[in-house]
Amino acid sequence: MESYPYIEGSLRPNHLDQIYREIVERREELYPNCLSVNTPSDFDYIETDWACYHDYVTLEKFPKLNFILPYIKTCLELMDDYNDYYFKSWINIWPEGQSLGYHTHYGQWHGYFVIKDTGTKTYYFPNAGKDPVALENYDGHFVFMNSKIPHFAQLNPSNEFRVSVGFNLSDWNEIEREEKANANNRGNKLKNIVIPLKELL
């Protein structure tokens, strides 16, 4: 992606559909009150995400997702990066009409894995003032890149849930910077949900 290296590929384990169904069936554990609406699109998952996604450890709730860890290790090796990082991850669930706006991430590296796509693209802005780079999403889409590249994702055009896993890799200085920033009053929870990456690999 111009001056920023990135890795993009496809991961299609046999149990991908099972993971999707489990996350959708258990979504109230991640997003309280999401089942209290008349239709899924009436619940604002994106707004709720800011408040609650530091409330759980993704790989503990959904251990079937642990299969992505060796690929994260391979990405770091390809980037010739052997630093100690802390792993944070979360689940994105988007009903029809929801999306994620322009943003960046804390940490040195950010990535995502699409469990179920519904015909969306993610747009990255590696160079200010230039056209974005569009990555077309699909089931099993895996992306790994610098966390500071601004990006946004298209809204979900389907009445099916779009589900993905996002993750950040941060050194301890970045963890403390994120904690201090206390965005959406989440800072005091951060150190409870990050895990030393070397303990997972």
N, C-alpha and C positions, 0 to 999 in steps of 0.2 A: 504494500500500500504506500507507494511513493517512498518517502524517507523512513517509514515505519515498517519494520518486518512484522509479518503476521503469518499465522498458520490456519488453514481452513481445510476441512475434510469431512468425511462421512463415517459415522459410527452407527451400525445397525445390529445391535444384539438381538437375539431371538425373542427376548422378553420385553422388547420396547413397548409393545401394545399393552402388556400387562402392567408395566410401570405407569403408563398413561392412565389406565383405568383406575389403578390404585390411588393415584394422586387426585384425580377428579372425585372419586368416591369419598376420600378423606379430606377434602379441601377445607372443611370447616375447622380442622385442627390448625390450619395455617392462617385462615381468614375468618375469624369469629363473626358470626351473624350472616355469613354469605348465603345460608340456606333460608333466611327469613324473608326473602324477597319473592315476588310473584314470578319473575323470570330472571335467569342468570345475568342478563345485561343490565338489570336494575341495580345490581350491586357494583360499587366502584372498587374493584380489586386494586387498581393502581394507587388510589388515594390511601386505601387501607394498608397497602404494602409498606408505605413510608413509616407507618407507626408500628408495624408488628413483625417485620422481617428480621429483626434482631432477637426474636423471642424463641428461636428454635435452631437446632443444628440439623441441617438438611440430611446429611448422611446417616445420622442416627434415626431420624424418622423414616427415611426411605433407603435402607442399606443396599437395595438393588442398584442404586446409582453409583456405588463404589467402583463399578467397572470403568468409570472415566478417569480414575486416578493414574493408572499407568500411562495414559495418553497425555495427561498434564505433565508427568515426569519427562516423557519424551519431548514435549514441546520445550521445556526448560533446557534440556540437553541440546536440542537443535539451536536454541538461542545462546548456547554456551554460558548459561547462567546457573551457577551452583550455590547461590546464596541461600540463607535460611529464610523461609517465608512462613507466614501464618495464613491459613486457608479459611475463607468465609464463603458460604454459598447460600442461595435462597431459591425459592420456586416462584416463577411468574405464571399466573393463570389469567388469561384474557378471554372474556366472553365476546360476543359479537360487538363491534364498535369501539373496543378499548385498544389502547396502544401505549407506548412509552415515549415521552417527549425527549427533547434535546438534553443530553447530560453527559457527564464524564464519571469516572470512578476514583475512589481512593485506591492506594496500592500501586505496585509496580506493574502488575499484569492483571488483565481482565479477560474473561472468556465466557462463552455460553454454549449450551448444548440444547438443541431443539428436540423435544420429545414428540411433540405433535405440532406440525405447522398447518396453516390454513390458507396459504397463498400470500405470504408477507415478504417484504424485503427490509433489511436493516441498512440505514444510510450512515456512512462514516465521513467525517470531515477532517482528513489528515493535514490539510493546508487551508488556513483561513483565506477566504476570498475566492476559493476555487470550488468547482462543482463537487458534490459529494461522490463517494464511491459506494455503489449499491451492491450488497451481498444478498443474493436470493436465498431465502430460507427453505428448508424442506425437513421432513422427518429424519432425524439422525444427523443434522447439520452441527458440526463442531467448529468453533472459532476461538482463537487465542491471539491476543495482541496487547499492545501497550494500553494501560488503563486510562491514559490522559487524552485519548483521541475522542473528541465529541461525536456523539451518534444519537440516532433515534430510530424507532421501528414503526412501520406502518400499522394502522389499525387492523384488527381482525375482521375480515369481510364475511366470515362464516358464522353460522349458528352453533358450530362446534367450538369447544374450548381450544385455544392455542396454549400449549404448555411448554415451558422451557426451564432450564436450570442456569442461573448465573453464578459466577464465582469471581472472587478477587484473591490475588496473592499479594500480601503486604509484608514488608519488614516491620520490625517493632516500632521504629520511628513513625511509620505511616499509621500503625495502629493507634499510637498515642495522639497523632495529629487528628485522626478521625474521631477518637474519643473526646478530645478537647473541643472539636467543632460542634459536637452534640446535635447534629442535624436531626430535626424532628424529635428531639428529646430522647434519642436512642443511644447516646454515647455511653451512658452508665451500664448498658447491657452488652456492649461490644466484646469485652474481654471474656465474657461468659460463653460466647458462641464461636470464637476463633480457635483453630486447632493448629499446632505446629505441623507444617506439611510433612516433615520428615517422619512424624509418628504415623502418618497415613500411608506412606509409600513403602 
